[in-house]
Amino acid sequence: MIILETERLVLRKFRADDVPFLYEIFSDQETMAYYPAPFSQEKTENWVKRSQERYRADGYGLWAVCRKDTLACIGDCGLVKQEVDGKAEVEIGYHINKRYWSKGYATEAALACKEYGFDKLNLDKVISIIDPNNKPSIRVAEKIGFTKEKESFIFGKNHEIYSGVK
């Protein structure tokens, strides 16, 4: 089921058969440098299941990012409920296969998710939780109009919270 379309991308709900393309991303050491460790096959399968549960519970979640021209799935991007400093927030999260880095895909998908959050979900604010050393993710957040709001200890270490408001 297609959720969003951009000039070059389609974002759709995950299916069980998406695990292999996601595993290629999540098992890569470089791509997962800001996570505790790359994902196993089982953890990738659980990622898809958790996303599917979010669709049912929240009406949104992380979606498969696919190129329109080839229909190849190149990553994930979407909206996820998070708790930051005791407050409920909605985060834009994204991962793009490193073969497609530096082509604007993460920015294009994240901007579409930001607009979806504001226009379809009527959110007043959306955030991104970013490791302070993850300069490419910081650039994506800044390109979609987010600014650094604060620093927070979350997921077991310090992160920067970038946000955008309606």
DSSP file (Angstrom, degrees, kcal/mol; ACC not computed):
  #  RESIDUE AA STRUCTURE BP1 BP2  ACC     N-H-->O    O-->H-N    N-H-->O    O-->H-N    TCO  KAPPA ALPHA  PHI   PSI    X-CA   Y-CA   Z-CA
    1    1 A M              0   0    0      0, 0.0    12,-2.0     0, 0.0     2,-0.3   0.000 360.0 360.0 360.0 121.5    0.0    0.0    0.0
    2    2 A I  E     +A   12   0A   0     10,-0.2    10,-0.3     1,-0.2     3,-0.1  -0.571 360.0 173.4 -76.2 131.2    1.5    3.3   -1.1
    3    3 A I  E     +     0   0A   0      8,-3.3     2,-0.3     1,-0.4     9,-0.2   0.802  64.6   8.5-101.1 -46.7    1.6    6.0    1.6
    4    4 A L  E     -A   11   0A   0      7,-1.8     7,-2.8     2,-0.0     2,-0.4  -0.964  55.4-160.8-139.3 151.1    3.5    8.8   -0.1
    5    5 A E  E     +A   10   0A   0     -2,-0.3     5,-0.2     5,-0.2     2,-0.2  -0.997  11.4 177.5-130.9 140.7    5.0    9.7   -3.5
    6    6 A T        -     0   0    0      3,-2.7   103,-0.0    -2,-0.4   102,-0.0  -0.595  53.1 -79.9-121.4-172.0    7.7   12.2   -4.2
    7    7 A E  S    S+     0   0    0     -2,-0.2     3,-0.0     1,-0.2   101,-0.0   0.904 127.7  10.3 -58.3 -41.9    9.3   13.1   -7.5
    8    8 A R  S    S+     0   0    0     60,-0.1    60,-3.0    97,-0.1    61,-0.4   0.516 121.6  63.1-115.6  -7.9   11.6   10.0   -7.4
    9    9 A L  E     - B   0  67A   0     58,-0.3    -3,-2.7    59,-0.1     2,-0.4  -0.825  50.3-157.4-127.9 156.4   10.3    7.9   -4.6
   10   10 A V  E     -AB   5  66A   0     56,-2.7    56,-2.9    -2,-0.3     2,-0.5  -0.998  14.0-157.8-124.5 132.8    7.4    5.8   -3.4
   11   11 A L  E     +AB   4  65A   0     -7,-2.8    -8,-3.3    -2,-0.4    -7,-1.8  -0.959  23.9 165.4-110.2 127.4    7.0    5.1    0.3
   12   12 A R  E     -AB   2  64A   0     52,-2.0    52,-2.6    -2,-0.5   -10,-0.2  -0.892  41.2 -80.7-137.8 164.9    4.9    2.1    1.2
   13   13 A K        -     0   0    0    -12,-2.0    50,-0.1    -2,-0.3     2,-0.1  -0.339  54.6-102.7 -64.3 146.7    4.0   -0.2    4.0
   14   14 A F        -     0   0    0     48,-0.4     2,-0.3    34,-0.1    -1,-0.1  -0.382  33.4-161.1 -68.4 148.2    6.5   -2.9    4.8
   15   15 A R    >   -     0   0    0     -2,-0.1     3,-2.0     1,-0.0     4,-0.2  -0.860  34.1-107.4-121.5 161.7    5.8   -6.5    3.7
   16   16 A A  G >  S+     0   0    0     -2,-0.3     3,-1.4     1,-0.3    32,-0.1   0.834 118.0  62.7 -58.4 -32.5    7.4   -9.6    5.0
   17   17 A D  G 3  S+     0   0    0      1,-0.3     4,-0.3     2,-0.1    -1,-0.3   0.432  86.3  75.6 -77.1   4.1    9.3  -10.0    1.7
   18   18 A D  G <>  +     0   0    0     -3,-2.0     4,-2.1     1,-0.2     3,-0.3   0.570  68.7  91.7 -84.5 -10.7   11.1   -6.7    2.4
   19   19 A V  H <> S+     0   0    0     -3,-1.4     4,-3.1     1,-0.2     5,-0.2   0.889  79.8  54.9 -55.5 -45.1   13.4   -8.3    5.0
   20   20 A P  H  > S+     0   0    0      0, 0.0     4,-1.7     0, 0.0    -1,-0.2   0.913 110.7  43.9 -59.5 -43.0   16.2   -9.2    2.6
   21   21 A F  H  > S+     0   0    0     -4,-0.3     4,-1.0    -3,-0.3    -2,-0.2   0.890 116.9  47.1 -70.0 -36.0   16.6   -5.6    1.3
   22   22 A L  H  X S+     0   0    0     -4,-2.1     4,-3.3     1,-0.2     3,-0.4   0.899 107.9  55.7 -68.6 -39.3   16.5   -4.2    4.8
   23   23 A Y  H  X S+     0   0    0     -4,-3.1     4,-2.2     1,-0.2    -1,-0.2   0.875 101.2  58.3 -61.5 -36.6   18.9   -6.8    6.1
   24   24 A E  H  < S+     0   0    0     -4,-1.7    -1,-0.2    -5,-0.2    -2,-0.2   0.887 114.9  37.6 -58.4 -37.9   21.4   -5.7    3.5
   25   25 A I  H >< S+     0   0    0     -4,-1.0     3,-1.2    -3,-0.4    -2,-0.2   0.948 119.2  45.3 -76.3 -52.8   21.2   -2.2    5.0
   26   26 A F  H 3< S+     0   0    0     -4,-3.3    13,-3.1     1,-0.3    -2,-0.2   0.675 110.1  54.0 -73.1 -18.9   20.9   -3.1    8.7
   27   27 A S  T 3< S+     0   0    0     -4,-2.2     2,-0.5    -5,-0.3    -1,-0.3   0.520  84.5 106.1 -90.2  -5.1   23.7   -5.7    8.7
   28   28 A D    <>  -     0   0    0     -3,-1.2     4,-2.1    -4,-0.2    11,-0.1  -0.636  63.3-149.1 -82.0 124.5   26.2   -3.2    7.2
   29   29 A Q  T  4 S+     0   0    0     -2,-0.5    -1,-0.1     1,-0.2    -4,-0.0   0.892  95.9  47.2 -58.2 -44.8   28.8   -2.0    9.7
   30   30 A E  T >4 S+     0   0    0      1,-0.2     3,-1.3     2,-0.2    -1,-0.2   0.920 112.6  48.1 -67.5 -44.2   29.2    1.4    8.1
   31   31 A T  T 34 S+     0   0    0      1,-0.3     3,-0.4    -6,-0.2    -1,-0.2   0.868 117.1  42.9 -63.1 -37.0   25.4    2.1    7.8
   32   32 A M  T >< S+     0   0    0     -4,-2.1     3,-2.0     1,-0.2    -1,-0.3   0.095  75.7 121.4 -99.0  22.3   24.8    1.1   11.4
   33   33 A A  T <  S+     0   0    0     -3,-1.3    -1,-0.2     1,-0.3    -2,-0.1   0.753  75.5  49.9 -58.0 -27.0   27.8    2.9   12.8
   34   34 A Y  T 3  S+     0   0    0     -3,-0.4    -1,-0.3    -4,-0.2    -2,-0.1   0.291  99.5  78.9-100.1  10.0   25.6    5.0   15.2
   35   35 A Y  S <  S-     0   0    0     -3,-2.0    -3,-0.0     1,-0.1     0, 0.0  -0.717  96.9-105.7-104.7 162.6   23.7    2.0   16.5
   36   36 A P  S    S-     0   0    0      0, 0.0    -1,-0.1     0, 0.0    -3,-0.0   0.867  95.3 -22.7 -57.2 -35.5   25.1   -0.4   19.2
   37   37 A A  S    S-     0   0    0     -5,-0.0    -3,-0.0    -3,-0.0    -4,-0.0  -0.971  79.3 -80.8-166.2 157.7   25.7   -3.0   16.5
   38   38 A P        -     0   0    0      0, 0.0   -11,-0.3     0, 0.0     2,-0.2  -0.256  58.7-100.1 -59.4 159.1   24.5   -4.1   13.0
   39   39 A F        -     0   0    0    -13,-3.1     2,-0.1   -16,-0.1    -7,-0.0  -0.547  25.4-133.5 -86.6 147.3   21.3   -6.1   13.0
   40   40 A S     >  -     0   0    0     -2,-0.2     4,-2.1     1,-0.1     5,-0.2  -0.386  35.2-100.7 -80.8 171.0   20.9   -9.8   12.7
   41   41 A Q  H  > S+     0   0    0      1,-0.2     4,-2.4     2,-0.2     5,-0.2   0.925 125.7  50.9 -57.8 -45.1   18.4  -11.4   10.3
   42   42 A E  H  > S+     0   0    0      1,-0.2     4,-2.3     2,-0.2    -1,-0.2   0.906 108.8  49.8 -62.2 -43.0   16.1  -12.0   13.3
   43   43 A K  H  > S+     0   0    0      1,-0.2     4,-1.8     2,-0.2    -1,-0.2   0.870 110.4  51.2 -65.3 -35.6   16.4   -8.3   14.5
   44   44 A T  H  X S+     0   0    0     -4,-2.1     4,-1.8     2,-0.2    -2,-0.2   0.916 109.0  50.4 -66.0 -43.2   15.6   -7.1   10.9
   45   45 A E  H  X S+     0   0    0     -4,-2.4     4,-2.2     1,-0.2    -2,-0.2   0.909 110.5  49.9 -60.0 -41.5   12.5   -9.4   10.8
   46   46 A N  H  X S+     0   0    0     -4,-2.3     4,-2.9     1,-0.2    -1,-0.2   0.845 105.0  58.4 -66.0 -33.3   11.4   -7.9   14.2
   47   47 A W  H  X S+     0   0    0     -4,-1.8     4,-2.1     2,-0.2    -1,-0.2   0.920 108.6  45.1 -59.7 -45.5   12.0   -4.4   12.8
   48   48 A V  H  X S+     0   0    0     -4,-1.8     4,-2.4     2,-0.2    -2,-0.2   0.927 113.8  49.1 -65.5 -45.5    9.5   -5.1   10.0
   49   49 A K  H  X S+     0   0    0     -4,-2.2     4,-2.3     1,-0.2    -2,-0.2   0.909 110.9  50.0 -61.0 -42.3    7.0   -6.7   12.4
   50   50 A R  H  X S+     0   0    0     -4,-2.9     4,-2.1     2,-0.2    -1,-0.2   0.888 110.0  51.0 -64.1 -38.9    7.3   -3.7   14.8
   51   51 A S  H  X S+     0   0    0     -4,-2.1     4,-1.8     2,-0.2    -2,-0.2   0.922 109.7  49.7 -63.2 -43.5    6.7   -1.4   11.9
   52   52 A Q  H  X S+     0   0    0     -4,-2.4     4,-1.5     1,-0.2    -2,-0.2   0.875 109.2  52.1 -63.7 -37.3    3.6   -3.3   10.9
   53   53 A E  H  X S+     0   0    0     -4,-2.3     4,-2.7     1,-0.2    -1,-0.2   0.886 106.5  54.4 -64.3 -38.3    2.3   -3.2   14.5
   54   54 A R  H  X>S+     0   0    0     -4,-2.1     4,-3.3     1,-0.2     5,-1.2   0.873 102.1  57.5 -63.9 -36.8    2.8    0.6   14.5
   55   55 A Y  H  X5S+     0   0    0     -4,-1.8     4,-0.8     4,-0.2    -1,-0.2   0.931 113.1  40.4 -58.0 -43.7    0.6    0.9   11.4
   56   56 A R  H  <5S+     0   0    0     -4,-1.5    -2,-0.2     2,-0.1    -1,-0.2   0.918 124.0  37.1 -71.1 -43.7   -2.2   -0.8   13.3
   57   57 A A  H  <5S+     0   0    0     -4,-2.7    -2,-0.2    -5,-0.1    -3,-0.2   0.897 135.1  17.0 -77.9 -41.7   -1.7    1.0   16.6
   58   58 A D  H  <5S-     0   0    0     -4,-3.3    -3,-0.2     2,-0.3    -2,-0.1   0.645  93.7-120.1-109.0 -19.6   -0.7    4.5   15.4
   59   59 A G  S  <<S+     0   0    0     -5,-1.2     2,-0.3    -4,-0.8    -4,-0.2   0.480  90.0  48.1  87.8   2.2   -1.8    4.7   11.8
   60   60 A Y        +     0   0    0     -6,-0.8    -2,-0.3    -9,-0.1     2,-0.3  -0.943  54.5 141.3-159.0 174.7    1.8    5.3   10.7
   61   61 A G        -     0   0    0     -2,-0.3    18,-1.6    -3,-0.1     2,-0.3  -0.946  60.4 -27.9 173.9-157.8    5.3    4.0   11.1
   62   62 A L  E     - C   0  78A   0     16,-0.3   -48,-0.4    -2,-0.3     2,-0.3  -0.681  62.1-160.5 -82.8 139.4    8.5    3.4    9.1
   63   63 A W  E     - C   0  77A   0     14,-2.5    14,-2.1    -2,-0.3     2,-0.2  -0.842  24.3 -98.7-120.9 155.8    7.8    2.7    5.5
   64   64 A A  E     -BC  12  76A   0    -52,-2.6   -52,-2.0    -2,-0.3     2,-0.6  -0.551  33.3-142.7 -69.4 134.1    9.8    1.1    2.7
   65   65 A V  E     +BC  11  75A   0     10,-2.9     9,-3.2    -2,-0.2    10,-1.1  -0.910  26.3 178.9-102.0 118.7   11.5    3.7    0.4
   66   66 A C  E     -BC  10  73A   0    -56,-2.9   -56,-2.7    -2,-0.6     7,-0.3  -0.950  30.6-117.4-125.2 140.0   11.4    2.6   -3.2
   67   67 A R  E  >  -B    9   0A   0      5,-2.8     4,-2.0    -2,-0.4   -58,-0.3  -0.548  18.2-143.1 -71.1 136.8   12.7    4.3   -6.3
   68   68 A K  T  4 S+     0   0    0    -60,-3.0    -1,-0.1    -2,-0.2   -59,-0.1   0.881  95.9  54.5 -67.0 -38.4    9.9    5.0   -8.8
   69   69 A D  T  4 S+     0   0    0    -61,-0.4    -1,-0.2     1,-0.2   -60,-0.1   0.844 129.3  12.3 -70.6 -33.4   12.0    4.3  -11.9
   70   70 A T  T  4 S-     0   0    0      2,-0.2    -1,-0.2    -3,-0.0    -2,-0.2   0.556  88.9-130.6-116.8 -13.7   13.1    0.8  -10.9
   71   71 A L     <  +     0   0    0     -4,-2.0     2,-0.2     1,-0.3    -3,-0.1   0.529  55.3 152.4  65.9   9.1   10.8    0.0   -7.9
   72   72 A A        -     0   0    0     -6,-0.1    -5,-2.8    -5,-0.1     2,-0.5  -0.499  47.8-126.7 -68.2 133.3   14.0   -1.1   -6.1
   73   73 A C  E     +C   66   0A   0     -7,-0.3    -7,-0.3    -2,-0.2     3,-0.1  -0.725  32.9 173.2 -83.4 127.3   13.7   -0.6   -2.3
   74   74 A I  E     -     0   0A   0     -9,-3.2    23,-3.6    -2,-0.5     2,-0.3   0.386  54.4 -44.9-118.6   0.2   16.6    1.5   -1.1
   75   75 A G  E     -CD  65  96A   0    -10,-1.1   -10,-2.9    21,-0.3     2,-0.3  -0.993  59.0 -81.7 168.5-161.6   15.8    2.1    2.6
   76   76 A D  E     +CD  64  95A   0     19,-2.6    19,-2.4    -2,-0.3     2,-0.3  -0.972  33.2 165.9-137.3 155.1   13.2    3.1    5.1
   77   77 A C  E     +CD  63  94A   0    -14,-2.1   -14,-2.5    -2,-0.3     2,-0.3  -0.939  21.0 109.0-162.7 145.8   11.8    6.4    6.3
   78   78 A G  E     -CD  62  93A   0     15,-1.9    15,-2.1    -2,-0.3     2,-0.4  -0.991  58.0 -60.9 171.7-165.5    8.8    7.3    8.3
   79   79 A L  E     + D   0  92A   0    -18,-1.6     2,-0.4    -2,-0.3    13,-0.2  -0.910  40.8 179.7-115.9 133.8    7.2    8.5   11.6
   80   80 A V  E     - D   0  91A   0     11,-2.4    11,-3.3    -2,-0.4     2,-0.3  -0.998  29.4-119.7-137.8 134.7    7.6    6.8   14.9
   81   81 A K  E     + D   0  90A   0     -2,-0.4     2,-0.3     9,-0.2     9,-0.2  -0.563  40.6 173.2 -70.1 134.3    6.3    7.7   18.4
   82   82 A Q  E     - D   0  89A   0      7,-2.7     7,-3.1    -2,-0.3     2,-0.5  -0.947  31.1-129.7-136.8 157.6    9.2    8.2   20.9
   83   83 A E  E     - D   0  88A   0     -2,-0.3     2,-0.5     5,-0.2     5,-0.2  -0.963  26.9-179.5-109.5 123.3    9.5    9.4   24.4
   84   84 A V  E >  S- D   0  87A   0      3,-2.7     3,-1.6    -2,-0.5    70,-0.1  -0.980  70.9 -19.2-126.5 118.8   12.1   12.1   25.0
   85   85 A D  T 3  S-     0   0    0     -2,-0.5    -1,-0.1     1,-0.3     3,-0.1   0.876 128.5 -51.3  51.9  42.2   12.6   13.5   28.4
   86   86 A G  T 3  S+     0   0    0      1,-0.2     2,-0.4    -3,-0.0    -1,-0.3   0.541 117.1 111.0  78.4   7.7    9.3   12.2   29.6
   87   87 A K  E <  S-D   84   0A   0     -3,-1.6    -3,-2.7     0, 0.0     2,-0.3  -0.936  70.3-119.1-119.7 137.7    7.4   13.8   26.7
   88   88 A A  E     +D   83   0A   0     -2,-0.4     2,-0.3    -5,-0.2    -5,-0.2  -0.576  42.0 169.9 -73.1 130.2    5.7   12.0   23.8
   89   89 A E  E     -D   82   0A   0     -7,-3.1    -7,-2.7    -2,-0.3     2,-0.5  -0.891  33.0-128.0-134.0 163.1    7.2   13.1   20.4
   90   90 A V  E     -D   81   0A   0     -2,-0.3    37,-2.6    35,-0.3     2,-0.3  -0.983  29.5-159.9-116.4 123.5    6.9   11.9   16.8
   91   91 A E  E     -De  80 127A   0    -11,-3.3   -11,-2.4    -2,-0.5     2,-0.6  -0.785  16.6-139.0-105.5 142.2   10.3   11.3   15.1
   92   92 A I  E     -D   79   0A   0     35,-3.0     2,-0.3    -2,-0.3    37,-0.3  -0.899  31.0-176.4 -91.5 121.9   11.2   11.1   11.5
   93   93 A G  E     +D   78   0A   0    -15,-2.1   -15,-1.9    -2,-0.6     2,-0.3  -0.885   4.2 176.4-118.1 153.2   13.6    8.2   11.1
   94   94 A Y  E     -D   77   0A   0     -2,-0.3     2,-0.3   -17,-0.2   -17,-0.2  -0.990  17.7-178.9-157.7 146.8   15.5    7.1    8.0
   95   95 A H  E     -D   76   0A   0    -19,-2.4   -19,-2.6    -2,-0.3     2,-0.4  -0.974  12.4-169.5-141.9 131.2   18.1    4.6    6.7
   96   96 A I  E     -D   75   0A   0     -2,-0.3   -21,-0.3   -21,-0.2     5,-0.1  -0.982  34.4-103.3-124.4 136.8   19.2    4.5    3.1
   97   97 A N    >   -     0   0    0    -23,-3.6     3,-2.8    -2,-0.4     4,-0.1  -0.321  33.7-123.8 -54.0 133.2   21.3    1.8    1.5
   98   98 A K  G >  S+     0   0    0      1,-0.3     3,-1.1     2,-0.2    -1,-0.2   0.698 107.9  70.8 -62.1 -18.9   24.9    3.1    1.3
   99   99 A R  G 3  S+     0   0    0      1,-0.2    -1,-0.3   -25,-0.1    -2,-0.1   0.704 104.9  42.8 -65.2 -17.2   24.9    2.5   -2.5
  100  100 A Y  G X  S+     0   0    0     -3,-2.8     3,-0.7   -26,-0.2     5,-0.5   0.220  85.7 128.6-114.6  12.3   22.4    5.4   -2.7
  101  101 A W  T <   +     0   0    0     -3,-1.1    -4,-0.0     1,-0.2    -3,-0.0  -0.286  66.4  25.2 -66.5 155.2   24.0    7.8   -0.3
  102  102 A S  T 3  S+     0   0    0      1,-0.1    -1,-0.2    34,-0.0    -4,-0.0   0.749  92.4 101.1  64.0  28.5   24.6   11.4   -1.4
  103  103 A K  S <  S-     0   0    0     -3,-0.7    -2,-0.1     0, 0.0    -1,-0.1   0.304  96.4-108.3-119.1   4.1   21.9   11.4   -4.0
  104  104 A G  S  > S+     0   0    0     -4,-0.1     4,-2.4     3,-0.0     5,-0.2   0.518  81.9 124.5  84.6   5.0   19.2   13.3   -1.9
  105  105 A Y  H  > S+     0   0    0     -5,-0.5     4,-2.6     2,-0.2     5,-0.2   0.916  73.1  48.8 -67.0 -42.8   17.0   10.3   -1.3
  106  106 A A  H  > S+     0   0    0      1,-0.2     4,-2.8     2,-0.2     5,-0.2   0.924 114.2  46.8 -62.8 -43.0   17.0   10.6    2.5
  107  107 A T  H  > S+     0   0    0      2,-0.2     4,-2.6     1,-0.2     5,-0.2   0.925 112.7  49.4 -63.6 -44.6   16.2   14.3    2.3
  108  108 A E  H  X S+     0   0    0     -4,-2.4     4,-1.7     1,-0.2    -2,-0.2   0.918 115.9  42.3 -61.6 -45.1   13.4   13.7   -0.2
  109  109 A A  H  X S+     0   0    0     -4,-2.6     4,-2.1     2,-0.2    -2,-0.2   0.914 114.8  49.8 -69.1 -42.8   11.8   11.0    1.8
  110  110 A A  H  X S+     0   0    0     -4,-2.8     4,-2.5    -5,-0.2    -2,-0.2   0.891 109.7  51.3 -65.2 -39.5   12.2   12.8    5.2
  111  111 A L  H  X S+     0   0    0     -4,-2.6     4,-2.5    -5,-0.2    -1,-0.2   0.912 109.6  50.2 -63.6 -41.7   10.7   16.0    3.7
  112  112 A A  H  X S+     0   0    0     -4,-1.7     4,-2.2    -5,-0.2    -1,-0.2   0.890 111.4  48.8 -62.4 -39.1    7.7   14.0    2.5
  113  113 A C  H  X S+     0   0    0     -4,-2.1     4,-2.6     2,-0.2    -2,-0.2   0.884 109.5  52.0 -69.1 -38.2    7.3   12.5    5.9
  114  114 A K  H  X S+     0   0    0     -4,-2.5     4,-2.1     2,-0.2    -2,-0.2   0.948 111.8  46.0 -61.1 -47.8    7.5   15.8    7.6
  115  115 A E  H  X S+     0   0    0     -4,-2.5     4,-3.4     1,-0.2     5,-0.4   0.886 111.5  52.7 -62.8 -38.9    4.8   17.2    5.3
  116  116 A Y  H  X>S+     0   0    0     -4,-2.2     4,-2.1     1,-0.2     5,-1.7   0.919 108.5  50.7 -61.3 -44.7    2.7   14.1    5.9
  117  117 A G  H  <5S+     0   0    0     -4,-2.6     6,-2.7     3,-0.2    -2,-0.2   0.903 118.7  37.1 -60.4 -42.2    3.0   14.6    9.7
  118  118 A F  H  <5S+     0   0    0     -4,-2.1     4,-0.3     4,-0.2    -2,-0.2   0.932 127.5  32.7 -75.7 -47.0    1.9   18.2    9.5
  119  119 A D  H  <5S+     0   0    0     -4,-3.4    -3,-0.2    -5,-0.2    -2,-0.2   0.892 131.0  26.0 -83.0 -41.9   -0.7   17.9    6.7
  120  120 A K  T  <5S+     0   0    0     -4,-2.1    -3,-0.2    -5,-0.4    -4,-0.1   0.837 131.6  34.2 -93.6 -36.5   -2.2   14.5    7.2
  121  121 A L  S   <S-     0   0    0     -5,-1.7    -3,-0.2    -4,-0.1    -4,-0.1   0.513  96.8-132.6 -97.9  -5.5   -1.6   13.8   10.9
  122  122 A N        +     0   0    0     -6,-0.3    -4,-0.2    -4,-0.3     2,-0.2   0.839  43.9 166.6  57.7  36.9   -2.1   17.4   12.0
  123  123 A L        -     0   0    0     -6,-2.7    -1,-0.2    -7,-0.1     3,-0.1  -0.548  32.7-155.6 -78.1 147.6    1.1   17.4   14.1
  124  124 A D  S    S+     0   0    0      1,-0.3    42,-2.5    -2,-0.2     2,-0.3   0.655  77.9  21.7 -93.0 -19.8    2.4   20.7   15.3
  125  125 A K  E     - F   0 165A   0     40,-0.2     2,-0.3    41,-0.1    -1,-0.3  -0.997  58.0-172.2-150.7 144.1    6.0   19.4   15.7
  126  126 A V  E     - F   0 164A   0     38,-2.3    38,-2.5    -2,-0.3     2,-0.2  -0.987  14.1-164.5-136.1 146.0    8.2   16.6   14.4
  127  127 A I  E     -eF  91 163A   0    -37,-2.6   -35,-3.0    -2,-0.3     2,-0.4  -0.757  15.2-147.2-123.8 168.8   11.7   15.7   15.6
  128  128 A S  E     - F   0 162A   0     34,-2.4    34,-2.7    -2,-0.2     2,-0.6  -0.987  13.8-146.8-133.0 134.6   14.7   13.6   14.6
  129  129 A I  E     + F   0 161A   0     -2,-0.4     2,-0.4   -37,-0.3    32,-0.2  -0.898  29.3 178.6-101.1 116.4   16.9   12.0   17.3
  130  130 A I  E     - F   0 160A   0     30,-2.9    30,-3.3    -2,-0.6    -2,-0.0  -0.964  35.3-119.1-131.5 133.7   20.5   12.0   16.0
  131  131 A D    >   -     0   0    0     -2,-0.4     3,-2.3    28,-0.2    28,-0.2  -0.500  33.5-126.1 -60.4 131.8   23.8   10.8   17.3
  132  132 A P  T 3  S+     0   0    0      0, 0.0    -1,-0.1     0, 0.0    27,-0.1   0.698 108.9  54.0 -61.0 -17.8   25.9   14.0   17.5
  133  133 A N  T 3  S+     0   0    0      1,-0.1     2,-1.8   -99,-0.0    -2,-0.1   0.512  81.6  95.4 -90.1  -5.8   28.7   12.4   15.4
  134  134 A N    <>  +     0   0    0     -3,-2.3     4,-1.9     1,-0.2     3,-0.3  -0.548  47.9 169.2 -88.0  75.8   26.3   11.4   12.6
  135  135 A K  H  > S+     0   0    0     -2,-1.8     4,-2.5     1,-0.2    -1,-0.2   0.857  70.8  56.4 -60.2 -40.2   26.9   14.5   10.4
  136  136 A P  H  > S+     0   0    0      0, 0.0     4,-1.9     0, 0.0    -1,-0.2   0.914 109.5  46.4 -60.4 -40.2   25.1   13.1    7.3
  137  137 A S  H  > S+     0   0    0     -3,-0.3     4,-2.4     2,-0.2    -2,-0.2   0.869 110.4  53.3 -68.9 -35.4   21.8   12.7    9.3
  138  138 A I  H  X S+     0   0    0     -4,-1.9     4,-2.5     2,-0.2    -1,-0.2   0.919 107.8  51.3 -62.7 -42.4   22.3   16.1   10.8
  139  139 A R  H  X S+     0   0    0     -4,-2.5     4,-2.5     2,-0.2    -2,-0.2   0.904 108.8  50.9 -62.0 -40.7   22.6   17.6    7.3
  140  140 A V  H  X S+     0   0    0     -4,-1.9     4,-1.5     2,-0.2    -2,-0.2   0.946 110.4  49.1 -60.4 -48.0   19.3   15.8    6.3
  141  141 A A  H  <>S+     0   0    0     -4,-2.4     5,-2.6     1,-0.2     3,-0.3   0.915 113.4  46.6 -58.3 -44.0   17.5   17.2    9.3
  142  142 A E  H ><5S+     0   0    0     -4,-2.5     3,-1.6     1,-0.2    -1,-0.2   0.878 107.4  57.0 -67.4 -37.0   18.8   20.7    8.5
  143  143 A K  H 3<5S+     0   0    0     -4,-2.5    -1,-0.2     1,-0.3    -2,-0.2   0.796 105.5  51.2 -65.4 -27.7   17.9   20.4    4.8
  144  144 A I  T 3<5S-     0   0    0     -4,-1.5    -1,-0.3    -3,-0.3    -2,-0.2   0.309 129.0 -96.7 -93.2  11.1   14.3   19.7    5.7
  145  145 A G  T < 5S+     0   0    0     -3,-1.6    -3,-0.2     1,-0.3     2,-0.2   0.567  76.0 142.2  93.2   9.8   14.2   22.8    7.9
  146  146 A F      < -     0   0    0     -5,-2.6     2,-0.3    -6,-0.2    -1,-0.3  -0.529  30.8-161.3 -81.6 151.4   14.9   21.3   11.3
  147  147 A T  E     -G  163   0A   0     16,-2.2    16,-2.5    -2,-0.2     2,-0.3  -0.934  33.4 -90.3-127.4 155.8   17.1   23.0   13.9
  148  148 A K  E     +G  162   0A   0     -2,-0.3    14,-0.3    14,-0.2     3,-0.1  -0.495  42.3 175.9 -67.6 124.0   18.8   21.7   16.9
  149  149 A E  E     -     0   0A   0     12,-3.5     2,-0.3     1,-0.4    13,-0.2   0.850  54.4 -44.8 -94.8 -45.6   16.5   21.9   19.9
  150  150 A K  E     -G  161   0A   0     11,-1.4    11,-3.2     2,-0.0    -1,-0.4  -0.969  51.2 -95.9-170.7 176.3   18.5   20.3   22.7
  151  151 A E  E     +G  160   0A   0     -2,-0.3     2,-0.3     9,-0.2     9,-0.2  -0.891  40.0 179.5-110.1 147.8   20.6   17.4   23.8
  152  152 A S  E     -G  159   0A   0      7,-2.8     7,-2.9    -2,-0.4     2,-0.9  -0.998  33.8-121.7-149.3 147.3   19.1   14.4   25.5
  153  153 A F  E     +G  158   0A   0     -2,-0.3     2,-0.3     5,-0.2     5,-0.2  -0.828  54.4 146.6 -89.9 108.8   20.2   11.1   27.0
  154  154 A I  E >   +G  157   0A   0      3,-2.4     3,-1.4    -2,-0.9    -2,-0.1  -0.987  53.7  19.4-146.0 149.6   18.1    8.5   25.0
  155  155 A F  T 3  S-     0   0    0     -2,-0.3    -1,-0.1     1,-0.2     3,-0.1   0.810 133.1 -57.7  56.8  31.4   18.7    5.0   23.8
  156  156 A G  T 3  S+     0   0    0      1,-0.1     2,-0.3    -3,-0.1    -1,-0.2   0.544 123.1  53.4  82.4   8.0   21.5    4.7   26.4
  157  157 A K  E <  S- G   0 154A   0     -3,-1.4    -3,-2.4    -5,-0.1     2,-0.2  -0.977  93.3 -69.5-160.9 172.4   23.6    7.6   25.2
  158  158 A N  E     + G   0 153A   0     -2,-0.3     2,-0.3    -5,-0.2    -5,-0.2  -0.470  50.2 173.2 -72.5 136.1   23.6   11.3   24.4
  159  159 A H  E     - G   0 152A   0     -7,-2.9    -7,-2.8    -2,-0.2     2,-0.4  -0.928  29.8-121.7-134.8 160.0   21.8   12.4   21.3
  160  160 A E  E     -FG 130 151A   0    -30,-3.3   -30,-2.9    -2,-0.3     2,-0.6  -0.874  21.3-143.4-101.5 139.1   20.8   15.7   19.7
  161  161 A I  E     -FG 129 150A   0    -11,-3.2   -12,-3.5    -2,-0.4   -11,-1.4  -0.913  16.5-172.2-105.5 117.6   17.2   16.4   19.1
  162  162 A Y  E     -FG 128 148A   0    -34,-2.7   -34,-2.4    -2,-0.6     2,-0.3  -0.842  11.7-176.6-103.8 145.5   16.4   18.3   16.0
  163  163 A S  E     -FG 127 147A   0    -16,-2.5   -16,-2.2    -2,-0.4     2,-0.3  -0.972  21.1-162.1-145.1 158.6   12.9   19.6   15.4
  164  164 A G  E     -F  126   0A   0    -38,-2.5   -38,-2.3    -2,-0.3     2,-0.3  -0.987  15.0-151.5-135.3 145.1   10.6   21.4   13.0
  165  165 A V  E      F  125   0A   0     -2,-0.3   -40,-0.2   -40,-0.2   -41,-0.1  -0.845 360.0 360.0-118.9 155.7    7.3   23.0   13.7
  166  166 A K              0   0    0    -42,-2.5   -41,-0.1    -2,-0.3   -42,-0.0   0.467 360.0 360.0 -63.5 360.0    4.2   23.6   11.6
